[in-house]
Amino acid sequence: MLFRGLKVESMIQYPTRNRLYIGHLGVKPELRGQEIGRALIQQMCEMAKEKNIQYLSLDVATKNSMAQTLYEELGFVVKALRPFKYQQPSKQPVSDHHYMEYLIK
């Protein structure tokens, strides 16, 4: 699992200045549906405002429609599709990702 995580990490192109990149955000399955993810993103938005950061950005697996829906509800917009380039036929496939951004107002 760690090796697979490092491969996924290698495809992420971290944004440059004026962006706060959110990486590896997750909520335990038994705690989902309690607005925890929403609260975490909103807290990060407040932190970014205090530091005069203009954007929040993240990558979300294309197969993770629940997370993408949450991010879209919060105002994130898909900016790019990032295909996973390192698939191996004998291994479990890794999902492509959407790169998303949110303009802090």
N, CA, C and O atoms as a printed pandas DataFrame, in Angstrom:
     atom_number atom_name residue_name chain_id  residue_number  x_coord  y_coord  z_coord
0              1         N          MET        A               1    0.820   -1.190    0.000
1              2        CA          MET        A               1    0.000    0.000    0.000
2              3         C          MET        A               1    0.871    1.264    0.000
3              4         O          MET        A               1    0.572    2.228   -0.705
4              5         N          LEU        A               2    1.933    1.252    0.783
5              6        CA          LEU        A               2    2.823    2.409    0.834
6              7         C          LEU        A               2    3.446    2.666   -0.533
7              8         O          LEU        A               2    3.517    3.810   -0.984
8              9         N          PHE        A               3    3.897    1.598   -1.193
9             10        CA          PHE        A               3    4.501    1.739   -2.516
10            11         C          PHE        A               3    3.504    2.354   -3.492
11            12         O          PHE        A               3    3.849    3.241   -4.272
12            13         N          ARG        A               4    2.266    1.873   -3.439
13            14        CA          ARG        A               4    1.227    2.408   -4.322
14            15         C          ARG        A               4    0.980    3.881   -4.018
15            16         O          ARG        A               4    0.805    4.685   -4.933
16            17         N          GLY        A               5    0.964    4.233   -2.734
17            18        CA          GLY        A               5    0.777    5.628   -2.348
18            19         C          GLY        A               5    1.884    6.523   -2.874
19            20         O          GLY        A               5    1.624    7.652   -3.290
20            21         N          LEU        A               6    3.111    6.035   -2.862
21            22        CA          LEU        A               6    4.232    6.807   -3.380
22            23         C          LEU        A               6    4.116    6.998   -4.887
23            24         O          LEU        A               6    4.495    8.046   -5.409
24            25         N          LYS        A               7    3.595    5.992   -5.591
25            26        CA          LYS        A               7    3.394    6.141   -7.036
26            27         C          LYS        A               7    2.331    7.215   -7.311
27            28         O          LYS        A               7    2.502    8.042   -8.207
28            29         N          VAL        A               8    1.243    7.201   -6.547
29            30        CA          VAL        A               8    0.204    8.216   -6.715
30            31         C          VAL        A               8    0.788    9.587   -6.417
31            32         O          VAL        A               8    0.527   10.551   -7.135
32            33         N          GLU        A               9    1.573    9.669   -5.362
33            34        CA          GLU        A               9    2.212   10.927   -4.967
34            35         C          GLU        A               9    3.068   11.485   -6.098
35            36         O          GLU        A               9    3.144   12.699   -6.282
36            37         N          SER        A              10    3.707   10.606   -6.849
37            38        CA          SER        A              10    4.600   11.057   -7.911
38            39         C          SER        A              10    3.850   11.738   -9.057
39            40         O          SER        A              10    4.456   12.494   -9.816
40            41         N          MET        A              11    2.553   11.488   -9.197
41            42        CA          MET        A              11    1.818   12.117  -10.296
42            43         C          MET        A              11    1.265   13.480   -9.916
43            44         O          MET        A              11    0.838   14.235  -10.790
44            45         N          ILE        A              12    1.265   13.807   -8.638
45            46        CA          ILE        A              12    0.723   15.090   -8.190
46            47         C          ILE        A              12    1.725   16.188   -8.507
47            48         O          ILE        A              12    2.901   16.109   -8.150
48            49         N          GLN        A              13    1.237   17.195   -9.176
49            50        CA          GLN        A              13    2.058   18.362   -9.483
50            51         C          GLN        A              13    1.612   19.461   -8.529
51            52         O          GLN        A              13    0.573   20.088   -8.735
52            53         N          TYR        A              14    2.384   19.685   -7.508
53            54        CA          TYR        A              14    1.986   20.648   -6.494
54            55         C          TYR        A              14    1.982   22.059   -7.059
55            56         O          TYR        A              14    2.898   22.459   -7.777
56            57         N          PRO        A              15    0.945   22.800   -6.727
57            58        CA          PRO        A              15    0.826   24.170   -7.240
58            59         C          PRO        A              15    1.914   25.091   -6.684
59            60         O          PRO        A              15    2.595   24.773   -5.709
60            61         N          THR        A              16    2.044   26.217   -7.327
61            62        CA          THR        A              16    3.033   27.201   -6.918
62            63         C          THR        A              16    2.433   28.200   -5.938
63            64         O          THR        A              16    1.423   27.915   -5.294
64            65         N          ARG        A              17    3.045   29.354   -5.826
65            66        CA          ARG        A              17    2.633   30.331   -4.824
66            67         C          ARG        A              17    1.165   30.745   -4.944
67            68         O          ARG        A              17    0.514   30.538   -5.968
68            69         N          ASN        A              18    0.684   31.327   -3.873
69            70        CA          ASN        A              18   -0.710   31.771   -3.738
70            71         C          ASN        A              18   -1.721   30.640   -3.724
71            72         O          ASN        A              18   -2.911   30.860   -3.949
72            73         N          ARG        A              19   -1.243   29.411   -3.456
73            74        CA          ARG        A              19   -2.134   28.262   -3.380
74            75         C          ARG        A              19   -1.808   27.443   -2.142
75            76         O          ARG        A              19   -0.646   27.221   -1.801
76            77         N          LEU        A              20   -2.858   27.007   -1.489
77            78        CA          LEU        A              20   -2.714   26.054   -0.395
78            79         C          LEU        A              20   -3.180   24.718   -0.945
79            80         O          LEU        A              20   -4.352   24.552   -1.282
80            81         N          TYR        A              21   -2.252   23.757   -1.036
81            82        CA          TYR        A              21   -2.586   22.444   -1.577
82            83         C          TYR        A              21   -3.051   21.530   -0.448
83            84         O          TYR        A              21   -2.373   21.394    0.570
84            85         N          ILE        A              22   -4.197   20.914   -0.635
85            86        CA          ILE        A              22   -4.756   19.979    0.341
86            87         C          ILE        A              22   -4.444   18.572   -0.149
87            88         O          ILE        A              22   -4.917   18.156   -1.206
88            89         N          GLY        A              23   -3.652   17.849    0.618
89            90        CA          GLY        A              23   -3.264   16.506    0.214
90            91         C          GLY        A              23   -3.692   15.466    1.226
91            92         O          GLY        A              23   -3.592   15.681    2.434
92            93         N          HIS        A              24   -4.170   14.340    0.729
93            94        CA          HIS        A              24   -4.502   13.176    1.555
94            95         C          HIS        A              24   -5.572   13.457    2.600
95            96         O          HIS        A              24   -5.478   12.983    3.732
96            97         N          LEU        A              25   -6.579   14.220    2.227
97            98        CA          LEU        A              25   -7.696   14.476    3.129
98            99         C          LEU        A              25   -8.632   13.281    3.095
99           100         O          LEU        A              25   -9.000   12.807    2.020
100          101         N          GLY        A              26   -9.011   12.801    4.244
101          102        CA          GLY        A              26   -9.936   11.674    4.308
102          103         C          GLY        A              26  -10.644   11.631    5.654
103          104         O          GLY        A              26  -10.138   12.140    6.654
104          105         N          VAL        A              27  -11.805   11.025    5.663
105          106        CA          VAL        A              27  -12.596   10.843    6.878
106          107         C          VAL        A              27  -12.887    9.351    7.015
107          108         O          VAL        A              27  -13.292    8.699    6.053
108          109         N          LYS        A              28  -12.682    8.828    8.195
109          110        CA          LYS        A              28  -12.942    7.404    8.430
110          111         C          LYS        A              28  -14.371    7.067    8.023
111          112         O          LYS        A              28  -15.288    7.850    8.272
112          113         N          PRO        A              29  -14.567    5.911    7.400
113          114        CA          PRO        A              29  -15.909    5.555    6.907
114          115         C          PRO        A              29  -17.005    5.673    7.962
115          116         O          PRO        A              29  -18.106    6.134    7.658
116          117         N          GLU        A              30  -16.721    5.267    9.180
117          118        CA          GLU        A              30  -17.769    5.317   10.219
118          119         C          GLU        A              30  -18.101    6.738   10.671
119          120         O          GLU        A              30  -19.087    6.942   11.380
120          121         N          LEU        A              31  -17.288    7.729   10.271
121          122        CA          LEU        A              31  -17.544    9.126   10.650
122          123         C          LEU        A              31  -18.078    9.965    9.487
123          124         O          LEU        A              31  -18.380   11.147    9.652
124          125         N          ARG        A              32  -18.189    9.347    8.318
125          126        CA          ARG        A              32  -18.677   10.092    7.151
126          127         C          ARG        A              32  -20.145   10.470    7.338
127          128         O          ARG        A              32  -20.889    9.815    8.067
128          129         N          GLY        A              33  -20.536   11.543    6.659
129          130        CA          GLY        A              33  -21.916   12.014    6.755
130          131         C          GLY        A              33  -22.154   12.947    7.928
131          132         O          GLY        A              33  -23.294   13.328    8.193
132          133         N          GLN        A              34  -21.096   13.321    8.634
133          134        CA          GLN        A              34  -21.226   14.201    9.800
134          135         C          GLN        A              34  -20.652   15.595    9.528
135          136         O          GLN        A              34  -20.401   16.360   10.459
136          137         N          GLU        A              35  -20.449   15.917    8.255
137          138        CA          GLU        A              35  -19.958   17.239    7.848
138          139         C          GLU        A              35  -18.506   17.505    8.266
139          140         O          GLU        A              35  -18.078   18.659    8.299
140          141         N          ILE        A              36  -17.753   16.459    8.583
141          142        CA          ILE        A              36  -16.361   16.623    9.015
142          143         C          ILE        A              36  -15.493   17.119    7.857
143          144         O          ILE        A              36  -14.711   18.053    8.032
144          145         N          GLY        A              37  -15.620   16.510    6.688
145          146        CA          GLY        A              37  -14.847   16.946    5.527
146          147         C          GLY        A              37  -15.134   18.393    5.175
147          148         O          GLY        A              37  -14.216   19.161    4.886
148          149         N          ARG        A              38  -16.400   18.766    5.198
149          150        CA          ARG        A              38  -16.801   20.147    4.910
150          151         C          ARG        A              38  -16.166   21.113    5.915
151          152         O          ARG        A              38  -15.652   22.166    5.536
152          153         N          ALA        A              39  -16.207   20.745    7.192
153          154        CA          ALA        A              39  -15.638   21.597    8.244
154          155         C          ALA        A              39  -14.125   21.749    8.074
155          156         O          ALA        A              39  -13.581   22.836    8.270
156          157         N          LEU        A              40  -13.447   20.656    7.709
157          158        CA          LEU        A              40  -11.998   20.719    7.504
158          159         C          LEU        A              40  -11.648   21.662    6.352
159          160         O          LEU        A              40  -10.731   22.475    6.470
160          161         N          ILE        A              41  -12.368   21.553    5.253
161          162        CA          ILE        A              41  -12.114   22.423    4.102
162          163         C          ILE        A              41  -12.397   23.877    4.470
163          164         O          ILE        A              41  -11.626   24.767    4.110
164          165         N          GLN        A              42  -13.490   24.125    5.179
165          166        CA          GLN        A              42  -13.814   25.498    5.568
166          167         C          GLN        A              42  -12.752   26.077    6.501
167          168         O          GLN        A              42  -12.417   27.258    6.406
168          169         N          GLN        A              43  -12.227   25.253    7.395
169          170        CA          GLN        A              43  -11.152   25.701    8.284
170          171         C          GLN        A              43   -9.896   26.047    7.485
171          172         O          GLN        A              43   -9.230   27.043    7.769
172          173         N          MET        A              44   -9.574   25.221    6.485
173          174        CA          MET        A              44   -8.412   25.494    5.645
174          175         C          MET        A              44   -8.597   26.786    4.860
175          176         O          MET        A              44   -7.641   27.528    4.634
176          177         N          CYS        A              45   -9.824   27.047    4.451
177          178        CA          CYS        A              45  -10.128   28.284    3.734
178          179         C          CYS        A              45   -9.869   29.487    4.637
179          180         O          CYS        A              45   -9.287   30.476    4.191
180          181         N          GLU        A              46  -10.286   29.418    5.879
181          182        CA          GLU        A              46  -10.049   30.513    6.831
182          183         C          GLU        A              46   -8.552   30.707    7.069
183          184         O          GLU        A              46   -8.074   31.841    7.124
184          185         N          MET        A              47   -7.819   29.618    7.208
185          186        CA          MET        A              47   -6.369   29.705    7.393
186          187         C          MET        A              47   -5.714   30.371    6.182
187          188         O          MET        A              47   -4.816   31.200    6.331
188          189         N          ALA        A              48   -6.169   30.004    4.990
189          190        CA          ALA        A              48   -5.607   30.575    3.772
190          191         C          ALA        A              48   -5.888   32.075    3.696
191          192         O          ALA        A              48   -5.015   32.850    3.307
192          193         N          LYS        A              49   -7.099   32.487    4.063
193          194        CA          LYS        A              49   -7.443   33.913    4.050
194          195         C          LYS        A              49   -6.508   34.703    4.956
195          196         O          LYS        A              49   -6.043   35.781    4.586
196          197         N          GLU        A              50   -6.234   34.170    6.141
197          198        CA          GLU        A              50   -5.353   34.848    7.097
198          199         C          GLU        A              50   -3.950   35.028    6.535
199          200         O          GLU        A              50   -3.243   35.962    6.916
200          201         N          LYS        A              51   -3.547   34.149    5.641
201          202        CA          LYS        A              51   -2.196   34.195    5.070
202          203         C          LYS        A              51   -2.196   34.810    3.665
203          204         O          LYS        A              51   -1.197   34.732    2.949
204          205         N          ASN        A              52   -3.319   35.421    3.276
205          206        CA          ASN        A              52   -3.463   36.062    1.966
206          207         C          ASN        A              52   -3.202   35.104    0.810
207          208         O          ASN        A              52   -2.625   35.491   -0.206
208          209         N          ILE        A              53   -3.621   33.876    0.966
209          210        CA          ILE        A              53   -3.521   32.877   -0.097
210          211         C          ILE        A              53   -4.791   32.960   -0.936
211          212         O          ILE        A              53   -5.894   33.051   -0.398
212          213         N          GLN        A              54   -4.631   32.927   -2.242
213          214        CA          GLN        A              54   -5.768   33.144   -3.138
214          215         C          GLN        A              54   -6.553   31.894   -3.494
215          216         O          GLN        A              54   -7.746   31.980   -3.781
216          217         N          TYR        A              55   -5.899   30.721   -3.479
217          218        CA          TYR        A              55   -6.563   29.495   -3.928
218          219         C          TYR        A              55   -6.324   28.342   -2.971
219          220         O          TYR        A              55   -5.271   28.244   -2.340
220          221         N          LEU        A              56   -7.318   27.474   -2.875
221          222        CA          LEU        A              56   -7.143   26.139   -2.319
222          223         C          LEU        A              56   -7.111   25.215   -3.530
223          224         O          LEU        A              56   -7.823   25.447   -4.507
224          225         N          SER        A              57   -6.300   24.185   -3.474
225          226        CA          SER        A              57   -6.269   23.230   -4.578
226          227         C          SER        A              57   -6.088   21.822   -4.031
227          228         O          SER        A              57   -5.597   21.628   -2.918
228          229         N          LEU        A              58   -6.492   20.842   -4.835
229          230        CA          LEU        A              58   -6.409   19.442   -4.421
230          231         C          LEU        A              58   -6.551   18.547   -5.630
231          232         O          LEU        A              58   -6.933   18.991   -6.713
232          233         N          ASP        A              59   -6.239   17.293   -5.432
233          234        CA          ASP        A              59   -6.485   16.249   -6.428
234          235         C          ASP        A              59   -7.462   15.261   -5.812
235          236         O          ASP        A              59   -7.343   14.909   -4.638
236          237         N          VAL        A              60   -8.428   14.815   -6.604
237          238        CA          VAL        A              60   -9.406   13.834   -6.134
238          239         C          VAL        A              60   -9.509   12.725   -7.185
239          240         O          VAL        A              60   -9.556   12.995   -8.386
240          241         N          ALA        A              61   -9.543   11.483   -6.718
241          242        CA          ALA        A              61   -9.664   10.345   -7.631
242          243         C          ALA        A              61  -10.966   10.454   -8.419
243          244         O          ALA        A              61  -12.010   10.791   -7.860
244          245         N          THR        A              62  -10.900   10.170   -9.711
245          246        CA          THR        A              62  -12.102   10.252  -10.542
246          247         C          THR        A              62  -13.168    9.268  -10.064
247          248         O          THR        A              62  -14.357    9.480  -10.304
248          249         N          LYS        A              63  -12.755    8.200   -9.394
249          250        CA          LYS        A              63  -13.715    7.216   -8.873
250          251         C          LYS        A              63  -14.371    7.660   -7.568
251          252         O          LYS        A              63  -15.325    7.029   -7.113
252          253         N          ASN        A              64  -13.872    8.742   -6.960
253          254        CA          ASN        A              64  -14.389    9.197   -5.671
254          255         C          ASN        A              64  -15.427   10.297   -5.886
255          256         O          ASN        A              64  -15.182   11.468   -5.598
256          257         N          SER        A              65  -16.582    9.898   -6.395
257          258        CA          SER        A              65  -17.620   10.879   -6.744
258          259         C          SER        A              65  -18.185   11.591   -5.519
259          260         O          SER        A              65  -18.574   12.755   -5.610
260          261         N          MET        A              66  -18.235   10.914   -4.382
261          262        CA          MET        A              66  -18.747   11.584   -3.168
262          263         C          MET        A              66  -17.859   12.760   -2.783
263          264         O          MET        A              66  -18.357   13.845   -2.482
264          265         N          ALA        A              67  -16.553   12.549   -2.792
265          266        CA          ALA        A              67  -15.632   13.632   -2.437
266          267         C          ALA        A              67  -15.701   14.751   -3.471
267          268         O          ALA        A              67  -15.736   15.928   -3.112
268          269         N          GLN        A              68  -15.720   14.390   -4.749
269          270        CA          GLN        A              68  -15.772   15.424   -5.774
270          271         C          GLN        A              68  -17.052   16.241   -5.663
271          272         O          GLN        A              68  -17.027   17.457   -5.852
272          273         N          THR        A              69  -18.164   15.593   -5.361
273          274        CA          THR        A              69  -19.422   16.319   -5.180
274          275         C          THR        A              69  -19.310   17.312   -4.029
275          276         O          THR        A              69  -19.759   18.452   -4.147
276          277         N          LEU        A              70  -18.711   16.883   -2.913
277          278        CA          LEU        A              70  -18.520   17.788   -1.774
278          279         C          LEU        A              70  -17.680   18.991   -2.198
279          280         O          LEU        A              70  -18.041   20.132   -1.908
280          281         N          TYR        A              71  -16.566   18.744   -2.878
281          282        CA          TYR        A              71  -15.696   19.848   -3.277
282          283         C          TYR        A              71  -16.418   20.808   -4.223
283          284         O          TYR        A              71  -16.256   22.024   -4.119
284          285         N          GLU        A              72  -17.207   20.269   -5.137
285          286        CA          GLU        A              72  -17.965   21.129   -6.054
286          287         C          GLU        A              72  -19.009   21.945   -5.298
287          288         O          GLU        A              72  -19.218   23.117   -5.611
288          289         N          GLU        A              73  -19.666   21.342   -4.310
289          290        CA          GLU        A              73  -20.635   22.074   -3.480
290          291         C          GLU        A              73  -19.967   23.233   -2.743
291          292         O          GLU        A              73  -20.587   24.270   -2.510
292          293         N          LEU        A              74  -18.704   23.049   -2.379
293          294        CA          LEU        A              74  -17.957   24.084   -1.672
294          295         C          LEU        A              74  -17.381   25.142   -2.612
295          296         O          LEU        A              74  -16.839   26.148   -2.154
296          297         N          GLY        A              75  -17.494   24.923   -3.917
297          298        CA          GLY        A              75  -17.042   25.916   -4.882
298          299         C          GLY        A              75  -15.789   25.552   -5.658
299          300         O          GLY        A              75  -15.301   26.365   -6.443
300          301         N          PHE        A              76  -15.252   24.350   -5.462
301          302        CA          PHE        A              76  -14.092   23.908   -6.231
302          303         C          PHE        A              76  -14.510   23.628   -7.669
303          304         O          PHE        A              76  -15.634   23.198   -7.931
304          305         N          VAL        A              77  -13.588   23.880   -8.598
305          306        CA          VAL        A              77  -13.827   23.662  -10.018
306          307         C          VAL        A              77  -12.727   22.737  -10.554
307          308         O          VAL        A              77  -11.549   22.913  -10.246
308          309         N          VAL        A              78  -13.131   21.754  -11.357
309          310        CA          VAL        A              78  -12.159   20.869  -11.996
310          311         C          VAL        A              78  -11.395   21.678  -13.033
311          312         O          VAL        A              78  -11.986   22.305  -13.912
312          313         N          LYS        A              79  -10.068   21.652  -12.915
313          314        CA          LYS        A              79   -9.207   22.381  -13.844
314          315         C          LYS        A              79   -8.471   21.462  -14.807
315          316         O          LYS        A              79   -8.083   21.884  -15.896
316          317         N          ALA        A              80   -8.275   20.203  -14.410
317          318        CA          ALA        A              80   -7.538   19.287  -15.283
318          319         C          ALA        A              80   -7.800   17.846  -14.881
319          320         O          ALA        A              80   -8.084   17.543  -13.722
320          321         N          LEU        A              81   -7.697   16.971  -15.863
321          322        CA          LEU        A              81   -7.707   15.529  -15.618
322          323         C          LEU        A              81   -6.256   15.084  -15.616
323          324         O          LEU        A              81   -5.506   15.377  -16.547
324          325         N          ARG        A              82   -5.863   14.375  -14.565
325          326        CA          ARG        A              82   -4.495   13.876  -14.461
326          327         C          ARG        A              82   -4.518   12.358  -14.544
327          328         O          ARG        A              82   -4.762   11.681  -13.545
328          329         N          PRO        A              83   -4.266   11.824  -15.728
329          330        CA          PRO        A              83   -4.259   10.364  -15.867
330          331         C          PRO        A              83   -3.086    9.758  -15.107
331          332         O          PRO        A              83   -1.998   10.332  -15.056
332          333         N          PHE        A              84   -3.321    8.598  -14.522
333          334        CA          PHE        A              84   -2.248    7.893  -13.836
334          335         C          PHE        A              84   -1.471    7.109  -14.881
335          336         O          PHE        A              84   -2.037    6.257  -15.566
336          337         N          LYS        A              85   -0.180    7.390  -15.011
337          338        CA          LYS        A              85    0.627    6.877  -16.115
338          339         C          LYS        A              85    1.323    5.556  -15.826
339          340         O          LYS        A              85    1.866    4.944  -16.745
340          341         N          TYR        A              86    1.326    5.104  -14.597
341          342        CA          TYR        A              86    2.193    3.994  -14.230
342          343         C          TYR        A              86    1.435    2.699  -13.968
343          344         O          TYR        A              86    1.823    1.934  -13.085
344          345         N          GLN        A              87    0.372    2.435  -14.707
345          346        CA          GLN        A              87   -0.410    1.224  -14.503
346          347         C          GLN        A              87    0.418   -0.012  -14.851
347          348         O          GLN        A              87    1.181   -0.023  -15.817
348          349         N          GLN        A              88    0.246   -1.038  -14.041
349          350        CA          GLN        A              88    0.888   -2.323  -14.317
350          351         C          GLN        A              88   -0.206   -3.371  -14.421
351          352         O          GLN        A              88   -1.038   -3.477  -13.520
352          353         N          PRO        A              89   -0.225   -4.147  -15.495
353          354        CA          PRO        A              89   -1.309   -5.113  -15.712
354          355         C          PRO        A              89   -1.529   -6.081  -14.553
355          356         O          PRO        A              89   -2.658   -6.503  -14.305
356          357         N          SER        A              90   -0.482   -6.427  -13.857
357          358        CA          SER        A              90   -0.612   -7.407  -12.772
358          359         C          SER        A              90   -1.018   -6.780  -11.440
359          360         O          SER        A              90   -1.241   -7.499  -10.465
360          361         N          LYS        A              91   -1.116   -5.473  -11.386
361          362        CA          LYS        A              91   -1.422   -4.771  -10.132
362          363         C          LYS        A              91   -2.830   -4.176  -10.186
363          364         O          LYS        A              91   -3.409   -3.991  -11.256
364          365         N          GLN        A              92   -3.356   -3.885   -8.999
365          366        CA          GLN        A              92   -4.658   -3.215   -8.928
366          367         C          GLN        A              92   -4.517   -1.818   -9.536
367          368         O          GLN        A              92   -3.595   -1.085   -9.177
368          369         N          PRO        A              93   -5.410   -1.438  -10.447
369          370        CA          PRO        A              93   -5.273   -0.139  -11.103
370          371         C          PRO        A              93   -5.462    1.028  -10.130
371          372         O          PRO        A              93   -6.235    0.950   -9.175
372          373         N          VAL        A              94   -4.740    2.094  -10.403
373          374        CA          VAL        A              94   -4.860    3.326   -9.637
374          375         C          VAL        A              94   -5.697    4.282  -10.471
375          376         O          VAL        A              94   -5.479    4.427  -11.674
376          377         N          SER        A              95   -6.642    4.920   -9.835
377          378        CA          SER        A              95   -7.561    5.808  -10.523
378          379         C          SER        A              95   -6.869    7.074  -11.035
379          380         O          SER        A              95   -5.904    7.552  -10.439
380          381         N          ASP        A              96   -7.374    7.601  -12.136
381          382        CA          ASP        A              96   -6.968    8.928  -12.580
382          383         C          ASP        A              96   -7.482    9.934  -11.550
383          384         O          ASP        A              96   -8.312    9.601  -10.704
384          385         N          HIS        A              97   -6.976   11.173  -11.631
385          386        CA          HIS        A              97   -7.374   12.208  -10.679
386          387         C          HIS        A              97   -7.838   13.461  -11.408
387          388         O          HIS        A              97   -7.412   13.748  -12.526
388          389         N          HIS        A              98   -8.722   14.197  -10.743
389          390        CA          HIS        A              98   -9.073   15.538  -11.188
390          391         C          HIS        A              98   -8.329   16.521  -10.303
391          392         O          HIS        A              98   -8.336   16.391   -9.079
392          393         N          TYR        A              99   -7.683   17.508  -10.923
393          394        CA          TYR        A              99   -7.089   18.611  -10.188
394          395         C          TYR        A              99   -8.174   19.661  -10.065
395          396         O          TYR        A              99   -8.786   20.048  -11.061
396          397         N          MET        A             100   -8.420   20.132   -8.831
397          398        CA          MET        A             100   -9.497   21.093   -8.586
398          399         C          MET        A             100   -8.956   22.311   -7.845
399          400         O          MET        A             100   -8.021   22.204   -7.052
400          401         N          GLU        A             101   -9.555   23.466   -8.112
401          402        CA          GLU        A             101   -9.175   24.694   -7.427
402          403         C          GLU        A             101  -10.403   25.429   -6.912
403          404         O          GLU        A             101  -11.505   25.310   -7.448
404          405         N          TYR        A             102  -10.170   26.190   -5.854
405          406        CA          TYR        A             102  -11.203   27.056   -5.275
406          407         C          TYR        A             102  -10.607   28.436   -5.093
407          408         O          TYR        A             102   -9.570   28.590   -4.447
408          409         N          LEU        A             103  -11.257   29.440   -5.660
409          410        CA          LEU        A             103  -10.820   30.831   -5.515
410          411         C          LEU        A             103  -11.394   31.376   -4.211
411          412         O          LEU        A             103  -12.611   31.421   -4.031
412          413         N          ILE        A             104  -10.513   31.789   -3.308
413          414        CA          ILE        A             104  -10.943   32.318   -2.009
414          415         C          ILE        A             104  -11.401   33.757   -2.199
415          416         O          ILE        A             104  -10.696   34.586   -2.775
416          417         N          LYS        A             105  -12.600   34.028   -1.701
417          418        CA          LYS        A             105  -13.187   35.370   -1.867
418          419         C          LYS        A             105  -13.076   36.184   -0.609
419          420         O          LYS        A             105  -13.518   37.333   -0.576
